[in-house]
Amino acid sequence: MNRPLRATLALLASFILTACLFATPNFATAQASHAGGTTLKGNAAWDSPQGKVLAEFLRAARAGDKSALKKVMATSQSDTLDGPNAASFLDFLKSALDPKVATFDSLVMNATGTSALATISGRYAGSGGNSGGEVTKRYTINKADDGWRVTM
């Protein structure tokens, strides 16, 4: 690529980035294009329909509330709550991050708006001699006939 064209493209990219950043009141909640879809972060992600269903899922998981989990989990996984390993699965789910303190790193929607990949992070409490630490979790959130559903 020749030098003047490269400089022009760099200037154009810089202009577009600046315009996008200053068009939103909060940099952390800026939307960005991602492979034809949209990416949300922070409070904007939590306030989206997908973020709200993820928060419901996390609260229900931490509480061990089977009926609430069945309303927000993908059917293929919620069936596990009634299976022979239900108790251990529910115990595993109780270790979910607290949506009140977790950071919504990104919510990436696909181009058709039917699926999203959520990435959240936060601290987990330790037990025994372990002091806990940082963890990052990813969830897929798919649109179903009756709303959004979380898949682990």
N, C-alpha and C positions, 0 to 999 in steps of 0.2 A: 504494500500500500504506500502511495507517495506521501511525503511529509505534509503538504498543505491539507490533503484530505484527512489525514490522521488528526491533525490539529483541529480541524473543523468538527470532526466527530467527537473529539474529547471535549471541546467547548460546548457542543450541543448536549452531550451527556451530562455535563456539569450543570448546565442551565436547567435541564429537565429535573435533575435530582434536587436542585435548590428550590425550584418551583413546587415540587411535591412536598418537600419538608416544610416550607413556609406556608403552604396552603392548609396545614393542619395545626391546631392549637397545641398539640402535645406530641413531641417526637416519638415517644414510646408507643403511641397508639396510631402511628401513621400506617396507612395501607400501602402495600406495594404489589406490583404485578408479579406473579410467580407462575410460570408455565401456563399462562392463559387464565389463571385463577386469581385469588386474592389472598394476601397474608395479613392477619391482624395480630397485634401484640398487646400485652398488658390489659388494662381495663376494657379496651375495645373488644378484645377477644372474650373476656369474661361476660361482657354485656351482649354478645351475639347469641342467637338461638342455640348454636352448637356449644358455646361456652357455658350457657345456663344449664343445658342438659348434662354436661360434664361435671359441673358443680353439684347438681342433684345426685349424679352417680357417686361422686366422691363422698358426699355426706351420707348417703344410704350405705355405701360400702363400709365406712368407718363405724356406723351405727349397727351394722350387721342386719339391716332391715331388708329381708328377702322380698317382701311385696313391693317395696319402693324400687329395689334393684331390678325386678322383673319389668317394671314400667320403662326403664331407661337403658337396659342392656339389650344387645342383639339377641333375638330369640334363640339362635344356635348356642349361645353361651348361657343364657338365663336358665335353660333346661338343666344345666349342671347343678343349680341350686336345689333341685329335687332328686338328684341322683345319689348313688352310693357314696360319693366323695363330697357331698354337700357341706359337711361340717368343716373339712379341711379347706375347701374352696372359700367358704365364708371367712374362716380365720385368715386366709391369705388376703382377702379383700379388705379386711379391717386395717391392714397396714397402709392403706391408701393415704396420699397426701391430703392435708387439710386445705380445702379451697380458700379459707380465710387468709392463709399465710403463704400459699403456694404462688409462685411466679408463673404467669402464662407467657412462656417464651415465644411461642408462635402457634397460630391457627392457620393452616394453609388449606384453602378451599380448592377443589378441582374446578376446571373450567366450566363444567355443567352445573355446579352448585349442588351436587348430590352426595358429596363425600368430603370429609376434611380430616387432616392429620393434625392432632393437637399435641404439643410438646409443653410439659409443665415441669417445674423443678422446685425443690425446697429441701428442708432439713427433715430428717426422720429421727425419732427418739431412739436411743440405745436401750439395751436391757442387759442385766448382769453387769459385767465390767466394761461393756461397750458404751462409748459416749455418743453413738449415732454418727451422722454425717450428712453429706449432700447426696441427693438422688435426682435423676432426670427420668421422667416417665413419658411414654408416647401412647396415645390412644387414637383409634380410628373412629370417626363419628359418621354414620351413614344415615341418609334420609330414608325413612320407611313410610308406609302408608299412614301410620298414626303419629308421625313426628320423627325426631332425631333419636338414634340409638347408638350407644357406646359399645365398641368392640375393643377388647384388650389384646 
